[in-house]
Amino acid sequence: MREIIDVPGCTIPIYMYMKEGITHYEFDSRGCEPPVPMMNALRVLDLVDEANKRMVMINMQEPTGLYVKLQDYFSWEVTPLEDGDVTIIFQRK
């Protein structure tokens, strides 16, 4: 079951849910202008502090600027959506 959680500093709804024993924090930033997606992602990533937590970001495109900031600490998997948008799942290395 997905529930909205309060993440200080986030400007869009953040949902938390469990899937296969892993806590997921998900948000959809497709309607946001830069730098809002990156700002929200950085705040949510603070919650991804263990191996059993993930951040799920749904975005209009891959956030390459975010990747540069995170490459030493996080890995990610990108899934293209039918409409050209992407879902990116981040996890701590």
MOPAC internal coordinates of N, CA, C and O (Angstrom, degrees):
PM7 1SCF
backbone

  N    0.0000 0     0.00 0     0.00 0    0    0    0
  C    1.4418 1     0.00 0     0.00 0    1    0    0
  C    1.5243 1   109.39 1     0.00 0    2    1    0
  O    1.2310 1   120.77 1   -51.75 1    3    2    1
  N    1.3178 1   116.14 1   128.25 1    3    2    1
  C    1.4655 1   121.87 1   178.56 1    5    3    2
  C    1.5219 1   110.13 1   -84.38 1    6    5    3
  O    1.2310 1   121.17 1   -42.79 1    7    6    5
  N    1.3258 1   115.36 1   137.21 1    7    6    5
  C    1.4536 1   119.41 1   175.45 1    9    7    6
  C    1.5256 1   108.41 1  -133.71 1   10    9    7
  O    1.2310 1   120.97 1   -34.93 1   11   10    9
  N    1.3190 1   115.75 1   145.07 1   11   10    9
  C    1.4578 1   120.35 1   176.20 1   13   11   10
  C    1.5224 1   107.99 1   -76.85 1   14   13   11
  O    1.2310 1   120.88 1   -46.01 1   15   14   13
  N    1.3310 1   115.92 1   133.99 1   15   14   13
  C    1.4587 1   120.24 1   177.08 1   17   15   14
  C    1.5224 1   109.35 1  -119.52 1   18   17   15
  O    1.2310 1   121.16 1   -22.04 1   19   18   17
  N    1.3012 1   115.39 1   157.96 1   19   18   17
  C    1.4546 1   121.78 1   177.86 1   21   19   18
  C    1.5204 1   108.84 1   -93.03 1   22   21   19
  O    1.2310 1   121.07 1   -61.11 1   23   22   21
  N    1.3338 1   115.56 1   118.89 1   23   22   21
  C    1.4576 1   120.77 1   175.66 1   25   23   22
  C    1.5236 1   106.00 1  -118.19 1   26   25   23
  O    1.2310 1   120.00 1   -66.89 1   27   26   25
  N    1.3244 1   117.61 1   113.11 1   27   26   25
  C    1.4656 1   120.71 1  -177.35 1   29   27   26
  C    1.5248 1   112.26 1   -51.77 1   30   29   27
  O    1.2310 1   121.30 1   -49.00 1   31   30   29
  N    1.3248 1   115.11 1   131.00 1   31   30   29
  C    1.4596 1   121.20 1   178.53 1   33   31   30
  C    1.5149 1   115.38 1    88.96 1   34   33   31
  O    1.2310 1   119.63 1   169.57 1   35   34   33
  N    1.3245 1   118.31 1   -10.43 1   35   34   33
  C    1.4643 1   120.17 1   179.58 1   37   35   34
  C    1.5238 1   110.08 1   -81.26 1   38   37   35
  O    1.2310 1   121.50 1   -38.26 1   39   38   37
  N    1.3176 1   114.73 1   141.74 1   39   38   37
  C    1.4630 1   120.95 1  -176.28 1   41   39   38
  C    1.5176 1   112.88 1  -110.34 1   42   41   39
  O    1.2310 1   120.45 1  -177.95 1   43   42   41
  N    1.3306 1   116.74 1     2.05 1   43   42   41
  C    1.4604 1   121.60 1   177.29 1   45   43   42
  C    1.5296 1   108.08 1  -130.82 1   46   45   43
  O    1.2310 1   119.96 1   -20.16 1   47   46   45
  N    1.3250 1   117.69 1   159.84 1   47   46   45
  C    1.4785 1   119.49 1  -179.45 1   49   47   46
  C    1.5324 1   111.92 1   -63.58 1   50   49   47
  O    1.2310 1   121.37 1   -44.25 1   51   50   49
  N    1.3239 1   114.98 1   135.75 1   51   50   49
  C    1.4631 1   122.43 1   176.40 1   53   51   50
  C    1.5246 1   107.02 1  -115.65 1   54   53   51
  O    1.2310 1   120.90 1   -52.95 1   55   54   53
  N    1.3191 1   115.88 1   127.05 1   55   54   53
  C    1.4618 1   121.90 1  -178.87 1   57   55   54
  C    1.5165 1   109.59 1  -107.77 1   58   57   55
  O    1.2310 1   120.70 1   -37.38 1   59   58   57
  N    1.3175 1   116.27 1   142.62 1   59   58   57
  C    1.4535 1   122.07 1   175.75 1   61   59   58
  C    1.5260 1   107.96 1  -120.22 1   62   61   59
  O    1.2310 1   121.01 1   -41.34 1   63   62   61
  N    1.3324 1   115.68 1   138.66 1   63   62   61
  C    1.4565 1   121.31 1   175.51 1   65   63   62
  C    1.5230 1   109.27 1  -156.61 1   66   65   63
  O    1.2310 1   121.42 1   -19.95 1   67   66   65
  N    1.3237 1   114.88 1   160.05 1   67   66   65
  C    1.4632 1   122.07 1   177.00 1   69   67   66
  C    1.5319 1   108.71 1  -102.83 1   70   69   67
  O    1.2310 1   121.36 1   -40.78 1   71   70   69
  N    1.3227 1   115.00 1   139.22 1   71   70   69
  C    1.4610 1   120.71 1   176.30 1   73   71   70
  C    1.5230 1   106.94 1  -145.84 1   74   73   71
  O    1.2310 1   120.68 1   -61.95 1   75   74   73
  N    1.3277 1   116.30 1   118.05 1   75   74   73
  C    1.4616 1   122.70 1   179.68 1   77   75   74
  C    1.5252 1   111.95 1    53.57 1   78   77   75
  O    1.2310 1   120.38 1  -138.89 1   79   78   77
  N    1.3397 1   116.87 1    41.11 1   79   78   77
  C    1.4544 1   122.00 1   177.48 1   81   79   78
  C    1.5127 1   115.46 1    77.61 1   82   81   79
  O    1.2310 1   120.38 1  -171.61 1   83   82   81
  N    1.3220 1   116.89 1     8.39 1   83   82   81
  C    1.4676 1   121.81 1  -179.42 1   85   83   82
  C    1.5184 1   109.09 1  -115.54 1   86   85   83
  O    1.2310 1   120.86 1   -47.69 1   87   86   85
  N    1.3280 1   115.96 1   132.31 1   87   86   85
  C    1.4571 1   121.33 1   176.88 1   89   87   86
  C    1.5242 1   108.98 1   -81.02 1   90   89   87
  O    1.2310 1   120.75 1   -52.27 1   91   90   89
  N    1.3243 1   116.17 1   127.73 1   91   90   89
  C    1.4641 1   122.60 1   178.59 1   93   91   90
  C    1.5253 1   110.02 1  -113.75 1   94   93   91
  O    1.2310 1   120.98 1   -43.99 1   95   94   93
  N    1.3295 1   115.74 1   136.01 1   95   94   93
  C    1.4601 1   122.93 1   172.84 1   97   95   94
  C    1.5192 1   105.75 1  -114.49 1   98   97   95
  O    1.2310 1   120.33 1   -64.48 1   99   98   97
  N    1.3185 1   116.98 1   115.52 1   99   98   97
  C    1.4691 1   121.22 1  -171.70 1  101   99   98
  C    1.5157 1   111.29 1  -121.37 1  102  101   99
  O    1.2310 1   121.38 1   -38.29 1  103  102  101
  N    1.3296 1   114.96 1   141.71 1  103  102  101
  C    1.4645 1   120.25 1   172.08 1  105  103  102
  C    1.5174 1   109.43 1  -147.84 1  106  105  103
  O    1.2310 1   121.74 1   -23.24 1  107  106  105
  N    1.3172 1   114.28 1   156.76 1  107  106  105
  C    1.4617 1   122.66 1  -178.64 1  109  107  106
  C    1.5261 1   107.60 1  -116.35 1  110  109  107
  O    1.2310 1   120.56 1   -70.45 1  111  110  109
  N    1.3162 1   116.53 1   109.55 1  111  110  109
  C    1.4634 1   121.46 1  -177.49 1  113  111  110
  C    1.5281 1   112.45 1  -106.45 1  114  113  111
  O    1.2310 1   120.19 1  -162.54 1  115  114  113
  N    1.3219 1   117.23 1    17.46 1  115  114  113
  C    1.4712 1   119.80 1  -177.32 1  117  115  114
  C    1.5188 1   113.42 1   -62.45 1  118  117  115
  O    1.2310 1   119.43 1   151.43 1  119  118  117
  N    1.3115 1   118.68 1   -28.57 1  119  118  117
  C    1.4611 1   120.86 1  -178.86 1  121  119  118
  C    1.5157 1   113.90 1   -91.20 1  122  121  119
  O    1.2310 1   120.21 1  -172.28 1  123  122  121
  N    1.3155 1   117.20 1     7.72 1  123  122  121
  C    1.4732 1   121.16 1  -174.82 1  125  123  122
  C    1.5257 1   111.49 1  -103.93 1  126  125  123
  O    1.2310 1   121.61 1   -33.61 1  127  126  125
  N    1.3094 1   114.52 1   146.39 1  127  126  125
  C    1.4653 1   121.09 1   174.46 1  129  127  126
  C    1.5322 1   109.23 1   -89.68 1  130  129  127
  O    1.2310 1   120.32 1   -32.46 1  131  130  129
  N    1.3490 1   117.00 1   147.54 1  131  130  129
  C    1.4621 1   119.00 1   174.67 1  133  131  130
  C    1.5291 1   109.60 1   -59.62 1  134  133  131
  O    1.2310 1   119.87 1   -35.69 1  135  134  133
  N    1.3009 1   117.86 1   144.31 1  135  134  133
  C    1.4653 1   130.94 1     9.04 1  137  135  134
  C    1.5347 1   113.50 1   -97.40 1  138  137  135
  O    1.2310 1   119.54 1  -163.36 1  139  138  137
  N    1.3276 1   118.48 1    16.64 1  139  138  137
  C    1.4664 1   121.71 1  -175.38 1  141  139  138
  C    1.5408 1   112.41 1   -56.65 1  142  141  139
  O    1.2310 1   118.42 1   134.44 1  143  142  141
  N    1.3404 1   120.61 1   -45.56 1  143  142  141
  C    1.4714 1   118.58 1   179.65 1  145  143  142
  C    1.5261 1   112.67 1   -58.54 1  146  145  143
  O    1.2310 1   120.14 1   135.89 1  147  146  145
  N    1.3387 1   117.34 1   -44.11 1  147  146  145
  C    1.4588 1   120.45 1  -178.63 1  149  147  146
  C    1.5282 1   110.88 1   -67.39 1  150  149  147
  O    1.2310 1   120.00 1   139.13 1  151  150  149
  N    1.3090 1   117.61 1   -40.87 1  151  150  149
  C    1.4668 1   120.67 1  -179.27 1  153  151  150
  C    1.5277 1   110.63 1   -62.36 1  154  153  151
  O    1.2310 1   120.42 1   136.35 1  155  154  153
  N    1.3172 1   116.80 1   -43.65 1  155  154  153
  C    1.4636 1   120.36 1   178.23 1  157  155  154
  C    1.5263 1   110.77 1   -67.55 1  158  157  155
  O    1.2310 1   120.21 1   138.59 1  159  158  157
  N    1.3128 1   117.21 1   -41.41 1  159  158  157
  C    1.4686 1   120.82 1   179.93 1  161  159  158
  C    1.5235 1   110.93 1   -59.71 1  162  161  159
  O    1.2310 1   119.90 1   136.01 1  163  162  161
  N    1.3143 1   117.80 1   -43.99 1  163  162  161
  C    1.4614 1   120.55 1  -178.96 1  165  163  162
  C    1.5257 1   111.69 1   -62.68 1  166  165  163
  O    1.2310 1   120.30 1   144.17 1  167  166  165
  N    1.3123 1   117.02 1   -35.83 1  167  166  165
  C    1.4707 1   119.91 1   178.28 1  169  167  166
  C    1.5311 1   111.34 1   -71.26 1  170  169  167
  O    1.2310 1   120.57 1   138.94 1  171  170  169
  N    1.3216 1   116.52 1   -41.06 1  171  170  169
  C    1.4742 1   119.84 1   179.50 1  173  171  170
  C    1.5232 1   110.58 1   -69.10 1  174  173  171
  O    1.2310 1   120.22 1   144.06 1  175  174  173
  N    1.3188 1   117.19 1   -35.94 1  175  174  173
  C    1.4619 1   119.48 1   179.86 1  177  175  174
  C    1.5267 1   112.71 1   -61.98 1  178  177  175
  O    1.2310 1   119.88 1   157.38 1  179  178  177
  N    1.3191 1   117.84 1   -22.62 1  179  178  177
  C    1.4645 1   120.25 1   174.70 1  181  179  178
  C    1.5273 1   111.26 1   -60.91 1  182  181  179
  O    1.2310 1   120.43 1   154.70 1  183  182  181
  N    1.3350 1   116.78 1   -25.30 1  183  182  181
  C    1.4611 1   121.52 1   178.76 1  185  183  182
  C    1.5204 1   112.72 1   -79.50 1  186  185  183
  O    1.2310 1   120.68 1   159.66 1  187  186  185
  N    1.3256 1   116.31 1   -20.34 1  187  186  185
  C    1.4691 1   121.91 1  -177.56 1  189  187  186
  C    1.5295 1   107.67 1   -87.35 1  190  189  187
  O    1.2310 1   121.67 1  -106.64 1  191  190  189
  N    1.3287 1   114.41 1    73.36 1  191  190  189
  C    1.4593 1   120.86 1  -173.58 1  193  191  190
  C    1.5254 1   113.53 1  -109.92 1  194  193  191
  O    1.2310 1   120.46 1  -171.99 1  195  194  193
  N    1.3206 1   116.72 1     8.01 1  195  194  193
  C    1.4647 1   121.70 1   179.18 1  197  195  194
  C    1.5237 1   109.18 1  -142.76 1  198  197  195
  O    1.2310 1   121.02 1   -16.75 1  199  198  197
  N    1.3130 1   115.66 1   163.25 1  199  198  197
  C    1.4676 1   121.34 1  -178.58 1  201  199  198
  C    1.5224 1   112.85 1   -65.13 1  202  201  199
  O    1.2310 1   119.90 1   158.41 1  203  202  201
  N    1.3356 1   117.80 1   -21.59 1  203  202  201
  C    1.4736 1   120.02 1  -177.11 1  205  203  202
  C    1.5299 1   112.20 1   -98.35 1  206  205  203
  O    1.2310 1   120.40 1  -153.50 1  207  206  205
  N    1.3290 1   116.84 1    26.50 1  207  206  205
  C    1.4676 1   121.54 1   177.47 1  209  207  206
  C    1.5212 1   109.40 1  -129.83 1  210  209  207
  O    1.2310 1   121.15 1   -33.38 1  211  210  209
  N    1.3424 1   115.41 1   146.62 1  211  210  209
  C    1.4650 1   121.80 1  -179.83 1  213  211  210
  C    1.5219 1   109.92 1  -138.14 1  214  213  211
  O    1.2310 1   120.95 1   -27.41 1  215  214  213
  N    1.3265 1   115.79 1   152.59 1  215  214  213
  C    1.4622 1   121.13 1   169.32 1  217  215  214
  C    1.5203 1   107.31 1  -110.96 1  218  217  215
  O    1.2310 1   120.70 1   -48.89 1  219  218  217
  N    1.3213 1   116.27 1   131.11 1  219  218  217
  C    1.4581 1   122.60 1   178.37 1  221  219  218
  C    1.5167 1   107.10 1  -112.83 1  222  221  219
  O    1.2310 1   120.88 1   -64.00 1  223  222  221
  N    1.3196 1   115.93 1   116.00 1  223  222  221
  C    1.4604 1   122.58 1  -178.65 1  225  223  222
  C    1.5267 1   108.87 1  -114.02 1  226  225  223
  O    1.2310 1   120.51 1   -56.60 1  227  226  225
  N    1.3130 1   116.63 1   123.40 1  227  226  225
  C    1.4647 1   121.30 1   174.85 1  229  227  226
  C    1.5240 1   105.33 1  -104.07 1  230  229  227
  O    1.2310 1   120.47 1   -57.75 1  231  230  229
  N    1.3201 1   116.71 1   122.25 1  231  230  229
  C    1.4630 1   120.64 1  -171.38 1  233  231  230
  C    1.5266 1   110.69 1  -141.84 1  234  233  231
  O    1.2310 1   120.98 1   -15.23 1  235  234  233
  N    1.3199 1   115.73 1   164.77 1  235  234  233
  C    1.4699 1   121.76 1  -179.84 1  237  235  234
  C    1.5200 1   112.51 1   -70.27 1  238  237  235
  O    1.2310 1   121.11 1   152.89 1  239  238  237
  N    1.3310 1   115.48 1   -27.11 1  239  238  237
  C    1.4590 1   121.06 1  -178.02 1  241  239  238
  C    1.5217 1   108.45 1  -155.86 1  242  241  239
  O    1.2310 1   120.73 1    -9.09 1  243  242  241
  N    1.3146 1   116.22 1   170.91 1  243  242  241
  C    1.4520 1   118.75 1   177.02 1  245  243  242
  C    1.5295 1   109.19 1   -69.56 1  246  245  243
  O    1.2310 1   120.29 1   -45.71 1  247  246  245
  N    1.3255 1   117.05 1   134.29 1  247  246  245
  C    1.4673 1   121.10 1  -178.67 1  249  247  246
  C    1.5320 1   111.35 1   -85.41 1  250  249  247
  O    1.2310 1   120.52 1  -105.34 1  251  250  249
  N    1.3190 1   116.61 1    74.66 1  251  250  249
  C    1.4639 1   120.78 1  -173.80 1  253  251  250
  C    1.5265 1   112.56 1   -59.75 1  254  253  251
  O    1.2310 1   119.68 1   146.04 1  255  254  253
  N    1.3200 1   118.21 1   -33.96 1  255  254  253
  C    1.4576 1   120.23 1   176.69 1  257  255  254
  C    1.5161 1   111.82 1   -64.40 1  258  257  255
  O    1.2310 1   120.46 1   144.63 1  259  258  257
  N    1.3073 1   116.73 1   -35.37 1  259  258  257
  C    1.4589 1   121.82 1   177.36 1  261  259  258
  C    1.5246 1   110.28 1   -69.47 1  262  261  259
  O    1.2310 1   120.51 1   140.04 1  263  262  261
  N    1.3259 1   116.64 1   -39.96 1  263  262  261
  C    1.4628 1   120.43 1   179.49 1  265  263  262
  C    1.5303 1   111.07 1   -56.09 1  266  265  263
  O    1.2310 1   120.46 1   136.47 1  267  266  265
  N    1.3263 1   116.73 1   -43.53 1  267  266  265
  C    1.4629 1   121.22 1  -178.95 1  269  267  266
  C    1.5287 1   110.72 1   -59.26 1  270  269  267
  O    1.2310 1   120.40 1   138.46 1  271  270  269
  N    1.3254 1   116.84 1   -41.54 1  271  270  269
  C    1.4671 1   121.50 1  -179.40 1  273  271  270
  C    1.5312 1   112.37 1   -69.66 1  274  273  271
  O    1.2310 1   120.10 1   152.56 1  275  274  273
  N    1.3210 1   117.41 1   -27.44 1  275  274  273
  C    1.4612 1   121.27 1  -171.21 1  277  275  274
  C    1.5175 1   115.72 1  -104.82 1  278  277  275
  O    1.2310 1   119.73 1   170.50 1  279  278  277
  N    1.3107 1   118.11 1    -9.50 1  279  278  277
  C    1.4598 1   121.08 1  -168.41 1  281  279  278
  C    1.5286 1   114.96 1   -57.68 1  282  281  279
  O    1.2310 1   119.56 1   154.46 1  283  282  281
  N    1.3170 1   118.45 1   -25.54 1  283  282  281
  C    1.4662 1   120.05 1   179.49 1  285  283  282
  C    1.5242 1   113.00 1   -82.29 1  286  285  283
  O    1.2310 1   119.89 1   161.90 1  287  286  285
  N    1.3218 1   117.81 1   -18.10 1  287  286  285
  C    1.4592 1   121.68 1  -171.52 1  289  287  286
  C    1.5291 1   115.01 1  -118.28 1  290  289  287
  O    1.2310 1   120.69 1   156.31 1  291  290  289
  N    1.3312 1   116.29 1   -23.69 1  291  290  289
  C    1.4604 1   120.64 1  -175.28 1  293  291  290
  C    1.5223 1   110.60 1  -131.56 1  294  293  291
  O    1.2310 1   121.20 1   -27.37 1  295  294  293
  N    1.3166 1   115.31 1   152.63 1  295  294  293
  C    1.4617 1   121.88 1   167.65 1  297  295  294
  C    1.5196 1   106.05 1  -115.25 1  298  297  295
  O    1.2310 1   120.40 1   -15.25 1  299  298  297
  N    1.3394 1   116.83 1   164.75 1  299  298  297
  C    1.4573 1   120.13 1  -177.60 1  301  299  298
  C    1.5081 1   110.39 1  -151.45 1  302  301  299
  O    1.2310 1   122.40 1   -22.32 1  303  302  301
  N    1.3223 1   113.01 1   157.68 1  303  302  301
  C    1.4590 1   122.12 1   177.74 1  305  303  302
  C    1.5171 1   107.34 1  -128.11 1  306  305  303
  O    1.2310 1   120.97 1   -49.78 1  307  306  305
  N    1.3244 1   115.75 1   130.22 1  307  306  305
  C    1.4685 1   121.66 1  -176.46 1  309  307  306
  C    1.5238 1   109.23 1  -107.56 1  310  309  307
  O    1.2310 1   120.94 1   -47.20 1  311  310  309
  N    1.3417 1   115.81 1   132.80 1  311  310  309
  C    1.4519 1   121.89 1   174.97 1  313  311  310
  C    1.5249 1   108.04 1  -122.47 1  314  313  311
  O    1.2310 1   120.01 1   -64.65 1  315  314  313
  N    1.3376 1   117.58 1   115.35 1  315  314  313
  C    1.4711 1   119.61 1   176.57 1  317  315  314
  C    1.5272 1   110.42 1   -68.23 1  318  317  315
  O    1.2310 1   120.73 1   -37.96 1  319  318  317
  N    1.3101 1   116.22 1   142.04 1  319  318  317
  C    1.4595 1   122.10 1   175.89 1  321  319  318
  C    1.5197 1   108.86 1   -99.18 1  322  321  319
  O    1.2310 1   120.33 1   -18.44 1  323  322  321
  N    1.3141 1   116.98 1   161.56 1  323  322  321
  C    1.4660 1   121.77 1  -175.51 1  325  323  322
  C    1.5252 1   113.18 1   -59.04 1  326  325  323
  O    1.2310 1   120.26 1   148.55 1  327  326  325
  N    1.3320 1   117.11 1   -31.45 1  327  326  325
  C    1.4665 1   120.45 1  -176.81 1  329  327  326
  C    1.5292 1   113.51 1   -87.56 1  330  329  327
  O    1.2310 1   120.30 1  -174.24 1  331  330  329
  N    1.3494 1   117.04 1     5.76 1  331  330  329
  C    1.4571 1   120.93 1   179.68 1  333  331  330
  C    1.5227 1   113.61 1    96.53 1  334  333  331
  O    1.2310 1   119.97 1   168.19 1  335  334  333
  N    1.3203 1   117.66 1   -11.81 1  335  334  333
  C    1.4565 1   121.26 1   175.67 1  337  335  334
  C    1.5321 1   108.47 1   -75.51 1  338  337  335
  O    1.2310 1   120.37 1    -2.61 1  339  338  337
  N    1.3310 1   116.91 1   177.39 1  339  338  337
  C    1.4605 1   120.70 1  -178.03 1  341  339  338
  C    1.5231 1   110.99 1  -136.47 1  342  341  339
  O    1.2310 1   121.42 1   -27.34 1  343  342  341
  N    1.3239 1   114.90 1   152.66 1  343  342  341
  C    1.4572 1   122.45 1   168.37 1  345  343  342
  C    1.5137 1   106.35 1  -113.39 1  346  345  343
  O    1.2310 1   120.75 1   -52.12 1  347  346  345
  N    1.3426 1   116.16 1   127.88 1  347  346  345
  C    1.4540 1   121.29 1   179.67 1  349  347  346
  C    1.5258 1   107.91 1  -119.68 1  350  349  347
  O    1.2310 1   120.85 1   -51.67 1  351  350  349
  N    1.3237 1   115.98 1   128.33 1  351  350  349
  C    1.4594 1   120.91 1   177.11 1  353  351  350
  C    1.5261 1   107.72 1  -110.24 1  354  353  351
  O    1.2310 1   121.25 1   -60.36 1  355  354  353
  N    1.3362 1   115.22 1   119.64 1  355  354  353
  C    1.4563 1   122.40 1  -179.25 1  357  355  354
  C    1.5226 1   109.86 1  -102.44 1  358  357  355
  O    1.2310 1   121.10 1   -37.04 1  359  358  357
  N    1.3489 1   115.49 1   142.96 1  359  358  357
  C    1.4505 1   120.75 1   173.32 1  361  359  358
  C    1.5182 1   108.33 1  -142.43 1  362  361  359
  O    1.2310 1   120.95 1   -27.53 1  363  362  361
  N    1.3262 1   115.78 1   152.47 1  363  362  361
  C    1.4507 1   121.48 1  -179.84 1  365  363  362
  C    1.5320 1   109.22 1   -70.62 1  366  365  363
  O    1.2310 1   120.56 1   -39.72 1  367  366  365
  N    1.3327 1   116.53 1   140.28 1  367  366  365
  C    1.4704 1   121.07 1   178.11 1  369  367  366
  C    1.5073 1   110.30 1   -72.43 1  370  369  367
  O    1.2310 1   120.10 1   180.00 1  371  370  369

